[in-house]
Amino acid sequence: MSTIDTVSPTGSGSLPAWVTSRWVQAALVVAVLLAGFALVKGQGSFPELPEALQVAPFLDRVYEWVVTHRNTSPLFLYGFNYLSVGLGSAVILINLVLTWLTWPGVVVAGVFTAWRVAGPRVAAFALLTFTTFGLLGLWTEAMTTLALLITSVLLALLVGIPLGVVAGRSDRFDRAIRPVLNFLQIMPAFAYLMPMLLLFGIGNPAAAVATTVYAFPPAVRITSLAIRGVDPGAVEAAVSLGSTRWQTLTKVQLPLARRTIMLGVNQVIMLAVSMVVIASVIGAGGLGDAIYQALNKVNVGRAFEAGLAIVFLAIALDRVTAAAGRERNVPGPDRTGRLPVVAAGVAATAAASVLARLLGVPDWPREWTLSIAGPVNALNAAVQDLVGGLTSALGTLTLDWVLDPLRAVLTDSPWWLVVLAAAALGAVLEGWRTAVVAGLSLLVIGVLGVWDLSMDTLSQVLVAALLTTVVGIAVGIAAARSTVLSRVLRPVLDAMQTLPPFVYLIPAVALFGIGRVPALAAAVIFALPPVIRLVENGIRGVSPAAVEAAVSQGSTRLQLLAKVQLPLARASLRLAVNQGIMMVLAMVVIGALVGAGALGYGVVFGLGQNLLGLGLTSGLAIVCLGVLLDRLTQGAARREG
């Protein structure tokens, strides 16, 4: 069919291609929203529901009932209270074990484990990590964090790996659990805090459950993938020899899937590190609480000390667990010689503990500590004197010309027009199902009574996501076309993806102070690594034959990129945008700890003032925004794929 048959110059026949373009249609939806804002400005707030239908007062009454009946209701007496006591006791027990070992015993045990699993280099880094805890005067806080981390990771693996095995061996169970895992992985970390506070109260039990629920989905997904990826020939051979299902699982599938399962363990640990730090908001204590208190006082130096300790802990755990999944990762004795080596390690740990107690130094000596908070604060002051005017001007410019106008459009436009615009975008990008989900997500936000806070959060997410996408795609393209740049970026991106999100707030506050701008800056930096990696991998994954064909036809580097590589890597680009937006949302919400306000502030203020209604409705609204943004971007990515 010729072009003239497809698009008639008189307008008859099929519509022009530009009219049917999804991006043109999406731009028209945005234009309608802006027009509505200009015409009916000031009618954005969702109408207040009658008192009997308001959600927040009802939730406040639920919280009052829970507080009153926590020690009398069978639901708590024989349910949540038992679980709370059990989890709290487990954390305390592990902490007591770490204390009983004394600091030399903990160091010897940790370094020996790192040496046996990952080799001398990682063992040296583990020694540096423990030394950092002690020298900075954060040994007690680090052991509190480590105890909570061990409890949460063990619980997540005890739940996640068996579920993953079942999902790997049952298609029906896999289909049933997949939506649950999708939903849990969409939820930002802050959204887990209020429900756990309601059920378990302030303290370690709530933090342990929140961390477990947040961290266990990768264990299920990756274990299921590992079981399904086992060579069918090996399974058939085992079955043909008369192996039972249990024998096939334990003797064939689990051993062959070990490397992949250990990747899941690594992911669980890294997610748990992130959540344990955030859980300081609900009384988890430890290193996260040290950062939280320091940021509240704008003490950049003290926050830097605690952040440095968390960074070292995260990197050490990442290196050890990553090495555990590699076969023959460390040269050493064979199976017959392992028992004496392990016995020697246990003996060395016991000897170090006994010696420390005999010498009267079970705790890290105070005289061996030093503080770098003063020099860091002095350096921060000097940097502020040097570039403070520039960062302040940049922050003001961002607020006055970007964030505030966008927030005004979302909050002052008629609420129904915003809902219809979201539904229209869903229909344009994916179809009617996404349109329904998008519209309902915003309607639920309105019913929850946090419309303005949600639109404030959405405005911050959109700005940060745009910056992340532009910078991430540009750097990803450059890395894909330059092997040298890719090699330079690889360790940097590895380190950035290891860091808990809490840590990114420290340099942002140092540069921009308190407010929405530092939260925006932290969100952009936090979300960049996966975007860069996905863009680079997508472009490098383009068929060499397609590239060679374009080059042979005389395409320039720019034409090759625009006409071949980017279109063929479209699925990876869409996925990069999706991942970037979801990580931006998670970080923007955490930015409430440094004055970003919006929904994150609702959660933090609700936690601090025992206002379950505000905290839980804000958390639910965060989930709704996550569902909205995920469906709008993931649906398009799936369609392109």
Residue pairs with C-beta under 8 A, 6 or more apart in sequence:
5 13
6 13
6 14
7 13
7 14
7 15
7 16
7 17
8 14
18 24
22 428
22 429
22 636
25 428
26 425
26 428
26 429
29 421
29 424
29 425
29 428
30 421
32 417
32 421
32 424
33 409
33 413
33 417
33 418
33 421
34 409
36 413
36 414
36 417
37 408
37 409
37 412
37 413
37 417
40 413
40 414
40 417
41 412
41 413
42 412
43 412
43 413
43 414
43 415
44 410
44 411
44 412
44 413
44 414
44 415
44 418
44 451
44 452
44 455
45 411
45 415
45 451
45 452
46 415
46 445
46 446
46 447
46 449
46 451
47 415
48 54
48 449
49 447
49 449
51 57
54 449
55 447
55 448
55 449
55 613
55 617
56 448
56 449
56 613
56 614
56 617
57 613
58 613
59 612
59 613
59 616
59 617
60 611
60 612
60 613
62 198
62 612
63 198
63 610
63 612
63 613
66 76
66 198
69 76
70 76
70 81
70 201
71 77
71 81
80 199
80 200
83 200
83 205
83 209
84 200
84 201
84 205
84 206
85 205
87 151
87 155
87 200
87 204
87 205
87 208
87 209
88 203
88 204
88 205
88 208
90 151
90 208
91 147
91 148
91 151
91 204
91 205
91 208
92 147
92 204
94 146
94 147
94 150
94 151
95 143
95 144
95 147
98 106
98 143
98 146
98 147
99 143
99 362
100 353
101 109
101 349
101 353
102 352
102 353
102 356
102 357
102 361
102 362
102 363
103 130
103 134
103 139
103 356
103 361
103 362
103 363
103 364
104 352
104 353
104 355
104 356
104 361
105 349
105 350
105 352
105 353
105 356
106 130
106 143
107 127
107 130
107 352
108 345
108 348
108 349
108 352
109 345
109 349
110 126
110 129
110 130
111 123
111 126
111 127
111 130
112 123
112 345
112 348
112 349
113 126
113 320
113 345
114 122
114 123
114 125
114 126
114 316
114 319
114 320
115 122
115 123
115 330
116 330
116 332
116 341
116 342
116 345
117 320
117 323
117 324
117 329
117 330
118 319
118 320
118 322
118 323
118 324
118 329
118 330
119 323
119 329
119 330
119 331
122 316
122 319
122 320
122 323
125 312
125 315
125 316
125 319
126 316
126 320
128 312
129 312
129 313
129 315
129 316
132 308
132 309
132 312
133 139
133 142
133 309
133 312
133 364
134 364
134 368
134 369
135 368
135 369
135 370
136 305
136 306
136 308
136 309
136 369
136 370
136 371
136 372
137 305
137 364
137 366
137 369
137 370
137 371
138 287
138 290
138 305
138 306
138 309
139 363
139 364
140 363
141 285
141 286
141 287
141 289
141 290
141 306
141 309
142 286
142 287
142 309
142 313
144 284
144 285
144 286
144 287
145 276
145 277
145 284
145 285
145 286
145 287
145 288
145 310
145 313
146 313
148 204
148 207
148 208
148 211
148 276
148 279
148 284
148 285
148 286
149 211
149 269
149 272
149 273
149 276
151 208
152 207
152 208
152 211
152 212
152 215
152 272
152 275
152 276
153 215
153 268
153 269
153 272
155 208
155 212
155 216
156 211
156 212
156 215
156 216
156 219
156 268
156 272
157 216
157 219
157 265
157 268
159 212
159 216
159 219
160 216
160 217
160 218
160 219
160 220
160 223
160 264
160 268
161 219
161 220
161 223
161 261
161 264
163 177
163 219
163 220
163 223
164 219
164 220
164 221
164 222
164 223
164 224
164 226
164 227
164 261
164 264
165 223
165 224
165 227
165 249
165 254
166 173
167 173
167 174
167 177
167 220
167 223
167 224
167 227
168 174
168 223
168 224
168 225
168 226
168 227
168 228
168 253
169 227
169 249
174 224
177 220
181 217
181 220
181 221
183 627
184 213
184 214
184 217
185 217
186 582
186 623
186 626
186 627
186 630
187 214
187 622
187 623
187 626
188 585
188 586
188 589
188 590
188 622
188 623
188 626
189 214
189 274
189 275
189 278
189 501
189 586
189 589
189 590
190 278
190 586
190 589
190 590
190 592
190 600
190 603
190 619
190 622
191 589
191 603
191 619
191 620
191 622
191 623
191 626
192 210
192 213
192 214
192 275
192 619
193 206
193 210
193 278
193 279
193 281
193 282
193 603
193 607
193 615
193 619
194 603
194 606
194 607
194 612
194 615
194 616
194 618
194 619
195 616
195 619
196 206
196 207
196 209
196 210
196 213
196 282
197 206
197 282
197 607
197 612
197 615
198 612
198 616
199 206
199 209
200 206
200 209
202 282
202 283
203 282
203 283
203 284
204 283
204 284
204 285
206 279
206 282
206 283
207 276
207 279
207 280
207 282
207 283
207 284
210 275
210 279
210 282
211 272
211 275
211 276
211 279
212 272
214 271
214 272
214 274
214 275
215 268
215 269
215 271
215 272
215 275
216 268
218 264
218 267
218 268
218 271
219 264
219 265
219 267
219 268
221 264
222 260
222 261
222 263
222 264
222 267
223 257
223 260
223 261
223 264
225 260
226 257
226 259
226 260
226 261
226 264
227 253
227 254
227 257
229 257
229 260
230 252
230 253
230 256
230 257
231 256
234 252
234 256
235 248
235 252
235 253
238 247
238 248
238 251
238 252
239 248
243 251
243 252
254 261
258 325
259 325
259 326
259 327
260 325
261 325
262 321
262 324
262 325
263 322
263 325
265 321
265 324
265 325
266 318
266 321
266 322
266 324
266 325
269 317
269 318
269 321
270 314
270 317
270 318
270 498
273 310
273 313
273 314
273 317
273 500
274 500
274 501
274 502
276 284
276 286
276 288
277 286
277 287
277 288
277 291
277 310
277 500
277 502
277 503
278 288
278 500
278 501
278 502
278 590
279 288
280 286
280 288
280 289
280 291
280 292
281 292
281 593
281 604
281 607
282 607
287 306
287 309
287 310
287 313
288 306
288 310
288 502
290 302
290 303
290 305
290 306
291 303
291 306
291 307
291 310
291 502
291 503
291 505
291 506
292 593
293 302
294 300
294 301
294 302
294 303
294 306
295 303
295 505
295 506
295 509
295 593
295 594
296 593
298 509
298 513
298 514
299 373
299 377
300 376
300 377
300 380
300 506
300 509
300 510
301 371
301 372
301 373
301 374
301 375
301 376
301 377
301 380
302 373
303 506
303 509
304 372
304 373
304 376
304 506
305 371
305 372
305 373
305 376
307 502
307 503
307 506
310 499
310 500
310 502
310 503
311 498
311 499
311 503
314 498
314 499
314 500
315 495
315 498
318 498
323 329
323 330
332 338
332 341
333 340
333 341
356 362
380 510
383 510
383 511
384 391
387 511
391 511
391 512
392 512
392 513
394 517
395 512
395 513
395 515
395 517
398 463
398 517
398 520
399 515
399 516
399 517
402 463
403 459
403 460
403 463
403 516
403 517
403 520
406 459
406 462
406 463
407 455
407 456
407 459
409 459
410 418
410 455
410 456
410 458
410 459
411 451
411 452
411 455
411 456
415 446
415 451
418 442
418 455
419 439
419 442
419 443
419 446
420 439
422 438
422 439
422 441
422 442
422 628
422 632
423 435
423 436
423 438
423 439
424 435
425 438
425 632
426 434
426 435
426 436
426 437
426 438
426 439
426 631
426 632
426 635
427 434
427 435
429 632
429 635
429 636
429 639
430 631
430 632
430 635
430 636
430 639
431 635
434 631
434 632
434 635
437 627
437 628
437 631
438 628
438 631
438 632
441 624
441 625
441 627
441 628
441 631
442 624
442 628
444 620
444 621
444 624
445 451
445 454
445 621
445 624
445 625
448 617
448 620
448 621
448 624
449 617
450 599
450 602
450 614
450 617
450 618
450 621
453 597
453 598
453 599
453 601
453 602
453 618
453 621
454 598
454 599
454 621
454 624
454 625
456 597
456 598
456 599
457 585
457 588
457 589
457 598
457 599
457 600
457 621
457 622
457 625
458 625
460 516
460 519
460 520
460 523
460 588
460 591
460 596
460 598
461 523
461 581
461 584
461 585
461 588
461 625
461 629
463 520
464 520
464 523
464 524
464 527
464 584
464 587
464 588
465 527
465 577
465 580
465 581
465 584
467 520
467 524
468 523
468 524
468 527
468 528
468 531
468 580
468 581
468 584
469 531
469 576
469 577
469 580
471 524
471 528
472 527
472 528
472 531
472 532
472 535
472 576
472 580
473 531
473 535
473 573
473 576
475 489
475 528
475 532
475 535
476 531
476 532
476 533
476 534
476 535
476 536
476 538
476 539
476 576
477 535
477 536
477 539
477 561
478 485
479 485
479 486
479 489
479 532
479 535
479 536
480 486
480 535
480 536
480 538
480 539
480 540
480 565
481 539
481 557
481 561
486 536
489 532
493 529
493 532
493 533
496 525
496 526
496 528
496 529
497 529
497 530
501 522
501 526
501 586
501 587
501 590
502 590
502 593
504 522
504 523
504 525
504 526
504 587
505 518
505 519
505 522
505 590
505 591
505 593
505 594
507 522
508 518
508 519
508 521
508 522
508 525
508 594
509 518
509 594
511 518
511 521
512 518
512 521
514 594
514 595
515 594
515 595
515 596
516 591
516 595
516 596
516 597
518 591
518 594
518 595
518 596
519 587
519 588
519 590
519 591
519 592
519 594
519 595
519 596
520 588
520 591
520 596
522 587
522 590
522 591
522 594
523 583
523 584
523 587
523 588
523 591
524 584
526 583
526 584
526 587
527 579
527 580
527 581
527 583
527 584
527 587
528 580
530 576
530 579
530 580
530 583
531 576
531 577
531 579
531 580
534 572
534 573
534 575
534 576
534 579
535 569
535 572
535 573
535 576
537 572
538 569
538 571
538 572
538 573
538 575
538 576
539 565
539 566
539 569
539 572
541 569
541 572
542 564
542 565
542 568
542 569
543 568
546 564
546 568
547 560
547 564
547 565
550 559
550 560
550 563
550 564
551 560
555 563
555 564
566 573
570 640
571 637
571 640
571 641
574 633
574 636
574 637
574 640
574 641
575 634
575 637
575 641
577 633
577 637
578 630
578 633
578 634
578 637
581 629
581 630
581 633
582 626
582 629
582 630
585 622
585 625
585 626
585 629
588 596
588 598
588 600
589 598
589 599
589 600
589 603
589 622
590 600
591 600
592 598
592 599
592 600
592 601
592 602
592 603
592 604
593 600
593 604
599 618
599 619
599 621
599 622
599 625
600 618
600 622
601 618
602 614
602 615
602 617
602 618
602 621
603 615
603 618
603 619
603 622
605 611
605 614
605 615
606 612
606 613
606 614
606 615
606 616
606 618
607 615
